[in-house]
Structures are given as structure tokens and as C-alpha cells.
Amino acid sequence: MYHKPVLVDEVLTYLDPQPGKTYLDVTFGSGGHTRAILEKEPKCNVIAMDWDTNALEKYGEPLQKLFPGRLKLVWGNFALLYKILKKENIKPVDGMLADFGTSQIQIVNRPGFSIYRDTLLDMRMSPPHQKITAADVLKDASRDKLCQLFSQLGGERYAMQIAKAIVFERKKRKIRTTKQLAELIERSVPRKKKEKIHPATRVFQALRIYVNKELDNISAFLPAACRAIKKNGRLVCISFHSLEDGMVKDFFKSMQLEGKVKVLTPKVIGPSEDEVKINPSARSAKLRAAEIL
């Protein structure tokens, strides 16, 4: 399976790769954006980072052969950017890209991510380095804690109803699989015929964000990224829901007020109608970019 990267043309426009420069893709995935950068500017180099070793091996190593001497692979979570760059002796780069979205490959292959595949409720992006699973959260969290998670991280309007249903259900049996959780939510909330998404979508999103500490990771990454980019270099971020996008927007705004960056995207950049037709998963993608001063 190949994950189709989103907003590729827009990434290349705002990252603006130049000859002899080095760019860091901190969310390599299956390498779509990295490949586009290497193809766009044949004389630039890319450092590709991911905390999924399988992704680096499966998709990174073939790209290294395709672009010999131009691609360096680094394992790590972008939340630990400063430590990783120091350990790898990587100097400030000329531009950086972060795509905060979950790839289709992860959704299909990682247990717990997809509502439509009956797998264990795991949801960890890097299981060897994470202890708590989504099933653990459903087992141990109080009703009020679950309600808070679903409401704040998922924007779920029926958060309390769902939390009550989970607490009631877990007294009878463990909620261990995606099918169990999805069916429980379907029974717990009203469903409008016109609603396009599955009623469990927002709860799955909230659990995934919580298990993987996604917002904490972004919060740690953004200031470290600005310090790791050379003057006049660019930071490009792609988000897929309002919480992520709001963090990027507010960070860029505060940094611009301090005179440390110039925001290149006064208005958020979204996909074209043509891209959404070709790649429906791009419909919620949001790009923001800033130049380091």
C-alpha cells in the first residue's frame, strides 16, 4: 500500500527547495513528500525522520538507492527533535516539513486505528516505546475523564453519553476491540442520515491523540524546529484537525509578534477541489508556513 501525500505542490511552493540546501522531513511516513522535494530540486539533500522503524526500512531504504548520497534516514519522534539532532550531529537545516496527519498505511496496518477493521484497541504509533493502549484508557479512566477526552480532543457532542455507556459496558466485559467500541458508540448516540462520518470517528480520534500524546508532541516540536532552521529558512506544517492547526497558527502568530518569524500564510492553505477528488483523505488538510528571521 502507498500513502498518497497531501498538498505536495503547496509544500514545494512554501518550502522552496534550493540547490545545495538541506531539508528535514520530520514525518517521513512512506516518503511521498521527501521524494517530491528530492525530485523538485536535484541538487538538494533531505534528512528524513520517523519514529516508525518499519516505515524507514520499507520506504526509506529504496529511496536512498533511488537518490544516492542525497537522503539520510533518522529514527526518532519529532517531539525530541533537539536531542535527536544533537545525537546525530545534524547542523541547522535550510527548511523543515512536518505533516501531523495519520497516514493511510498506519490506519490500515496499525491495530486500533480503523473503525472498519476489527482489531485490538491498541492505537500506539510506536508500540515498543509506548506502554498505554487505547484499551487501557477505556479500562482505567473515570467517566468524567473519558467525557473530557472525547469532548476536548474529539469535539464529540455526545461525550457524556458515550462515557456513561463505556463505564456501564466495562462492568460486564472488557472493551478490547475496535468493533466492540464502534458498535457500543453506534448504540449510544443518535445518528443522522445525512451525517457522512461514522458516529465513532471523533472518539477514535480523541483516543489516538491521547495515547500518542500528539498535541504534547507538537507543542514540544514547534519551538525546537525554529531553533533548528537557518535564518531565511522555512518551516512548513500540515495539520488535519482544528486542535493541531490552532496550535500552529497561535505559535506562528506569537513568534511573528516577537519578530522571530514571518508568517507566509496569513490564511490557512487547503487542498484544491481536484486534489480532494483524487485523494479524499486530503479534504481536511491545512497548511501553514513561516520564514525564520
Secondary structure as UniProt FT lines:
FT   HELIX           8..15
FT   TURN            19..20
FT   STRAND          22..25
FT   TURN            29..30
FT   HELIX           32..40
FT   TURN            42..43
FT   STRAND          45..50
FT   HELIX           53..55
FT   HELIX           56..60
FT   HELIX           61..66
FT   TURN            68..70
FT   STRAND          71..75
FT   HELIX           78..80
FT   HELIX           81..87
FT   TURN            88..89
FT   STRAND          93..99
FT   HELIX           104..109
FT   TURN            111..112
FT   TURN            115..116
FT   HELIX           127..129
FT   HELIX           134..140
FT   HELIX           143..154
FT   TURN            157..158
FT   HELIX           159..170
FT   TURN            171..172
FT   HELIX           178..188
FT   TURN            193..194
FT   TURN            199..200
FT   HELIX           201..211
FT   TURN            212..213
FT   HELIX           214..227
FT   STRAND          229..239
FT   HELIX           242..257
FT   TURN            258..259
FT   STRAND          261..263
FT   HELIX           273..278
FT   HELIX           280..282
FT   TURN            283..284
FT   STRAND          286..292
//
